Amino acid sequence: MSAHEAVLSVADLKTTFSTPDGTVHAVNGVSFDLRPGEFLGVVGESGSGKSVTMMSTLRLIPMPPGEIESGQAVFDDRDLLSMDDEELRRVRGGKIGFIFQDPMTSLNPVLTIGRQITESIKLHVGSSDDDANERAAELLTLVGIPDAAQRLKNYPHELSGGMRQRVMIAMALSCSPKVIVADEPTTALDVTIQAQIIELIRDLRERLNTSVIWITHDLGVIAGLADRVIVMYGGKIVEEAKVADLYASPSHPYTQGLLESLPRLDLQHQELVSIKGQPPSLLAEPTGCSFAPRCPHAFERCHDEVPSLTEIGSEHKVACWWDTENGRPRVGG
């Protein structure tokens, strides 16, 4: 797919962090496209590089110690990674909204909810105070907060966790963005509220035709949400497929491991399987497949050579030297 068809096109993104122990290679050459109106799931365990990838795209990582070593992130025909700060500020929160993991650390505790939402609207849209207040109340109603006009006067600590997350979603939507990046937005919430927030995002995305990138470690959450899924491990994309294909025929041993660790209602007495071993240390650039030390199918080539992301079917790519479908090393590649 060419970049001009994508609302966001990321190519060969590499991000490192300087630490007392050495350089952490957090993102190692990530490339993907996000299409207009698409819901893209980004999955992987903690430390796989999914959040750092998306935060690097918007230059939200602290620099130093972080450094974006190479890559492009083309949005609206402009590279976000080479924009000046002023331009980037207009994009962030305006054309691209970000919903963070923990609303309590993302909302300012000493400003009212109304002040925080209207500030963004006035900055990006140039609305008057009255128009911004009206829009803020509309947004709170849209995300399912009752008595919106009254709620605008509340401070964050006066709201429940689920309410605060709804406020974060309202803020992300405040300027009608083309893209919303949601970084594990339901992690801190209980299961019932989680389900409500997921339903809300699904509904808003259909209504507003916004493209969504949903970052999560839980493959179960995005099963009914995403159109396409990217699976990350060791700072790289190891598999990318349409959601139905990924669940029907996962082709990377890591994806298979993630799916096997999900509880299943249709298999009553099945034991949950965990992936043995530890996530890789990212202090050295990988010389082979990062998953090889934990992989039941690993053979010599896996330890010596880094597999590239290769198309194995319609919109289905995998970075693996093992052919899971035929149970043998992959021919070619």
C-alpha positions as CSV (number, residue, x, y, z in Angstrom):
1,M,0.0,0.0,0.0
2,S,1.4,3.4,-0.9
3,A,1.9,6.1,1.7
4,H,-0.5,8.5,0.2
5,E,-3.4,6.1,0.8
6,A,-2.5,5.7,4.4
7,V,-3.5,8.3,7.0
8,L,-0.2,7.5,8.8
9,S,2.8,5.7,7.3
10,V,5.7,4.8,9.5
11,A,8.9,3.5,7.9
12,D,12.1,1.9,9.5
13,L,11.6,3.6,13.0
14,K,14.5,3.0,15.4
15,T,14.5,4.3,18.9
16,T,17.2,3.8,21.6
17,F,17.5,4.9,25.3
18,S,20.8,5.6,27.1
19,T,20.9,3.9,30.5
20,P,23.7,3.4,33.0
21,D,23.8,-0.3,31.8
22,G,24.2,0.7,28.2
23,T,22.0,1.5,25.2
24,V,18.6,-0.1,25.1
25,H,17.4,-0.8,21.6
26,A,13.7,-0.3,22.3
27,V,12.4,0.0,18.7
28,N,14.3,-1.8,15.9
29,G,13.1,-0.9,12.4
30,V,9.3,-0.8,12.7
31,S,7.3,0.0,9.5
32,F,3.5,0.0,9.2
33,D,0.6,1.9,7.6
34,L,-2.7,3.0,9.2
35,R,-5.6,3.4,6.8
36,P,-8.4,6.0,6.9
37,G,-11.1,4.8,9.4
38,E,-9.2,1.7,10.3
39,F,-8.9,0.2,13.8
40,L,-5.4,-1.2,14.2
41,G,-4.5,-3.3,17.2
42,V,-0.9,-3.3,18.5
43,V,-0.2,-6.3,20.7
44,G,2.8,-7.6,22.8
45,E,3.9,-8.2,26.3
46,S,5.4,-5.4,28.5
47,G,8.7,-4.2,27.0
48,S,7.9,-5.3,23.4
49,G,8.2,-1.7,22.2
50,K,4.6,-1.0,21.3
51,S,4.1,2.1,23.5
52,V,7.6,3.5,22.6
53,T,6.9,3.0,18.9
54,M,3.7,5.1,19.1
55,M,5.2,7.7,21.4
56,S,8.2,8.0,19.2
57,T,5.9,8.6,16.2
58,L,4.6,11.7,18.0
59,R,8.0,12.6,19.5
60,L,6.5,12.1,23.0
61,I,9.5,10.2,24.4
62,P,11.9,12.1,26.7
63,M,15.0,13.1,24.7
64,P,17.5,12.5,26.3
65,P,17.7,9.7,27.4
66,G,15.6,8.6,24.4
67,E,16.8,9.1,20.8
68,I,14.9,8.5,17.5
69,E,17.9,7.2,15.5
70,S,16.1,6.8,12.1
71,G,12.8,6.5,10.4
72,Q,9.9,8.5,9.0
73,A,6.3,9.0,10.2
74,V,4.4,10.6,7.3
75,F,1.0,12.2,8.3
76,D,-0.8,14.6,5.9
77,D,2.2,14.4,3.5
78,R,4.6,15.7,6.2
79,D,7.1,13.8,8.3
80,L,6.3,14.1,12.0
81,L,9.9,13.3,12.9
82,S,11.3,16.2,11.0
83,M,8.7,18.9,11.8
84,D,9.6,21.8,14.0
85,D,8.1,21.9,17.5
86,E,5.4,24.5,16.7
87,E,4.0,22.5,13.8
88,L,4.1,19.3,15.9
89,R,2.1,20.9,18.7
90,R,-0.6,21.8,16.2
91,V,-0.8,18.1,15.1
92,R,-0.6,16.6,18.6
93,G,-4.0,17.0,20.3
94,G,-5.4,18.6,17.1
95,K,-5.2,16.1,14.2
96,I,-3.9,13.2,16.3
97,G,-5.4,12.5,19.8
98,F,-3.7,10.5,22.5
99,I,-5.5,8.6,25.3
100,F,-3.0,7.7,28.0
101,Q,-3.0,4.6,30.2
102,D,-3.6,6.3,33.5
103,P,-5.9,9.4,33.5
104,M,-4.9,10.3,37.0
105,T,-1.3,11.1,35.9
106,S,-2.4,12.6,32.6
107,L,-5.1,15.1,33.9
108,N,-3.9,18.1,35.8
109,P,-5.2,17.8,39.4
110,V,-5.4,21.5,40.1
111,L,-7.5,22.4,37.0
112,T,-11.2,21.7,36.4
113,I,-12.2,19.2,33.8
114,G,-13.8,22.0,31.8
115,R,-10.6,24.1,31.8
116,Q,-8.6,21.2,30.6
117,I,-10.9,20.3,27.7
118,T,-11.6,24.0,26.6
119,E,-7.9,24.8,26.6
120,S,-7.2,22.3,23.9
121,I,-10.3,23.4,21.8
122,K,-9.2,27.1,22.1
123,L,-5.6,26.3,21.2
124,H,-6.3,24.1,18.1
125,V,-9.7,25.4,16.9
126,G,-9.5,29.0,18.0
127,S,-12.9,29.0,19.6
128,S,-14.3,31.7,21.9
129,D,-14.8,30.8,25.6
130,D,-18.5,30.3,25.2
131,D,-18.2,28.1,22.1
132,A,-15.4,26.1,23.8
133,N,-17.5,25.5,26.9
134,E,-20.5,24.4,24.7
135,R,-18.2,22.0,22.8
136,A,-16.7,20.6,26.0
137,A,-20.2,19.9,27.4
138,E,-21.2,18.2,24.1
139,L,-18.1,16.0,24.2
140,L,-18.8,14.9,27.8
141,T,-22.3,14.0,26.8
142,L,-20.9,12.1,23.7
143,V,-18.7,10.0,25.9
144,G,-21.6,9.2,28.3
145,I,-21.1,11.5,31.2
146,P,-24.4,12.8,32.6
147,D,-25.0,16.4,33.7
148,A,-22.1,17.5,31.5
149,A,-22.4,21.3,32.1
150,Q,-22.1,20.6,35.9
151,R,-19.3,18.1,35.5
152,L,-17.1,20.7,33.7
153,K,-16.7,22.4,37.1
154,N,-15.4,19.2,38.7
155,Y,-11.7,18.5,39.5
156,P,-10.2,15.1,38.4
157,H,-10.2,13.7,42.0
158,E,-14.0,14.2,42.2
159,L,-14.6,11.7,39.4
160,S,-14.3,7.9,39.4
161,G,-11.6,6.1,37.4
162,G,-14.1,5.2,34.6
163,M,-15.3,8.9,34.5
164,R,-11.7,10.2,34.3
165,Q,-11.0,7.8,31.4
166,R,-14.1,9.1,29.6
167,V,-12.8,12.7,30.1
168,M,-9.5,11.6,28.5
169,I,-11.4,10.3,25.5
170,A,-13.4,13.5,25.3
171,M,-10.1,15.5,25.3
172,A,-8.7,13.2,22.6
173,L,-11.8,13.8,20.5
174,S,-12.1,17.6,21.2
175,C,-10.6,18.7,17.9
176,S,-12.1,16.0,15.7
177,P,-8.8,14.2,15.0
178,K,-8.0,12.0,12.1
179,V,-6.2,9.5,14.3
180,I,-6.6,8.5,17.9
181,V,-3.8,6.5,19.7
182,A,-5.1,4.7,22.8
183,D,-2.3,3.3,25.0
184,E,-3.8,0.5,27.1
185,P,-6.7,2.9,28.0
186,T,-8.6,0.3,30.1
187,T,-5.7,-1.3,32.1
188,A,-6.4,0.6,35.4
189,L,-10.2,0.0,35.3
190,D,-12.3,-2.9,36.5
191,V,-13.8,-5.3,34.0
192,T,-17.3,-3.8,33.8
193,I,-16.0,-0.3,33.2
194,Q,-13.4,-1.7,30.8
195,A,-16.2,-3.2,28.7
196,Q,-18.1,0.1,28.7
197,I,-15.0,2.1,27.5
198,I,-14.3,-0.5,24.7
199,E,-18.0,-0.2,23.6
200,L,-17.7,3.6,23.7
201,I,-14.6,3.7,21.5
202,R,-16.1,1.3,19.0
203,D,-19.3,3.4,18.8
204,L,-17.4,6.7,18.5
205,R,-15.1,5.3,15.8
206,E,-18.0,4.2,13.7
207,R,-19.8,7.5,14.2
208,L,-16.8,9.8,13.5
209,N,-14.8,7.6,11.1
210,T,-11.6,8.2,13.0
211,S,-8.6,5.9,12.6
212,V,-7.7,4.2,15.9
213,I,-4.4,2.6,17.1
214,W,-5.1,0.6,20.2
215,I,-2.1,-0.5,22.2
216,T,-2.6,-3.5,24.5
217,H,-1.0,-6.7,25.9
218,D,-4.4,-8.5,25.7
219,L,-5.3,-10.2,22.5
220,G,-8.7,-10.9,23.9
221,V,-9.6,-7.2,24.1
222,I,-9.1,-6.4,20.5
223,A,-10.7,-9.5,19.0
224,G,-14.0,-7.7,18.5
225,L,-12.5,-4.3,18.0
226,A,-9.7,-4.3,15.4
227,D,-9.7,-4.7,11.7
228,R,-6.0,-5.5,11.6
229,V,-3.4,-6.5,14.2
230,I,0.3,-5.9,14.6
231,V,2.1,-8.2,17.0
232,M,5.4,-6.9,18.5
233,Y,8.3,-8.6,20.2
234,G,11.7,-7.4,21.1
235,G,11.1,-4.0,19.5
236,K,10.1,-5.4,16.1
237,I,6.9,-6.4,14.3
238,V,6.8,-10.2,14.2
239,E,3.4,-10.7,12.7
240,E,0.8,-8.5,11.0
241,A,-2.6,-9.7,9.7
242,K,-6.3,-9.0,9.4
243,V,-7.8,-9.8,12.8
244,A,-9.8,-12.9,11.6
245,D,-6.7,-14.4,9.9
246,L,-4.6,-13.8,13.0
247,Y,-7.0,-15.7,15.3
248,A,-7.7,-18.4,12.7
249,S,-4.1,-19.1,11.6
250,P,-1.4,-17.4,13.8
251,S,1.9,-17.9,12.0
252,H,4.5,-16.8,14.5
253,P,5.3,-19.0,17.5
254,Y,5.0,-15.9,19.7
255,T,1.5,-15.1,18.5
256,Q,0.5,-18.7,19.0
257,G,1.9,-18.5,22.5
258,L,-0.1,-15.3,23.2
259,L,-3.3,-16.9,21.9
260,E,-2.8,-20.2,23.9
261,S,-2.5,-18.1,27.1
262,L,-6.0,-16.7,26.7
263,P,-8.8,-18.3,28.7
264,R,-11.4,-20.0,26.4
265,L,-15.1,-20.4,27.2
266,D,-15.5,-23.1,24.6
267,L,-12.8,-25.3,26.2
268,Q,-13.9,-25.9,29.7
269,H,-11.0,-28.0,31.1
270,Q,-8.1,-26.7,29.1
271,E,-5.1,-25.6,31.0
272,L,-3.7,-22.1,30.3
273,V,-0.3,-22.3,28.6
274,S,2.4,-19.7,29.5
275,I,5.3,-18.8,27.2
276,K,8.4,-20.1,28.9
277,G,11.4,-18.0,29.5
278,Q,11.9,-14.2,29.8
279,P,11.5,-11.3,27.3
280,P,14.8,-10.4,25.6
281,S,17.4,-8.0,27.0
282,L,17.4,-5.1,24.5
283,L,20.9,-3.9,25.5
284,A,22.4,-5.6,22.5
285,E,21.1,-5.4,18.9
286,P,19.7,-8.8,18.0
287,T,22.0,-11.0,15.9
288,G,19.1,-13.5,15.3
289,C,15.4,-13.8,16.0
290,S,14.7,-12.2,19.5
291,F,12.2,-14.9,20.2
292,A,14.6,-17.8,19.4
293,P,15.6,-18.5,23.1
294,R,11.9,-19.1,24.0
295,C,10.8,-20.7,20.8
296,P,9.9,-24.4,20.6
297,H,10.7,-24.5,16.9
298,A,14.1,-22.6,16.9
299,F,16.9,-24.1,14.8
300,E,20.4,-22.8,13.9
301,R,19.3,-20.1,11.4
302,C,17.0,-18.5,14.0
303,H,20.0,-17.7,16.3
304,D,22.2,-16.4,13.5
305,E,20.0,-14.4,11.2
306,V,17.3,-11.8,11.9
307,P,14.1,-12.7,9.9
308,S,12.5,-10.0,7.9
309,L,8.8,-9.4,7.8
310,T,7.6,-11.5,4.8
311,E,4.2,-11.7,3.1
312,I,2.8,-15.2,3.5
313,G,-0.8,-14.5,2.4
314,S,-3.3,-11.7,1.6
315,E,-2.3,-8.9,4.0
316,H,-0.6,-11.5,6.3
317,K,3.1,-10.9,7.1
318,V,5.4,-12.8,9.5
319,A,9.0,-12.5,10.5
320,C,10.0,-16.1,11.2
321,W,12.3,-18.8,9.7
322,W,9.9,-21.5,10.7
323,D,6.9,-22.4,8.5
324,T,4.2,-23.2,11.1
325,E,1.6,-24.3,8.5
326,N,3.8,-27.0,7.1
327,G,5.9,-27.7,10.3
328,R,9.3,-27.2,8.7
329,P,11.9,-24.5,8.1
330,R,10.6,-21.8,5.7
331,V,11.9,-22.2,2.1
332,G,13.5,-19.0,0.7
333,G,13.3,-15.7,2.7
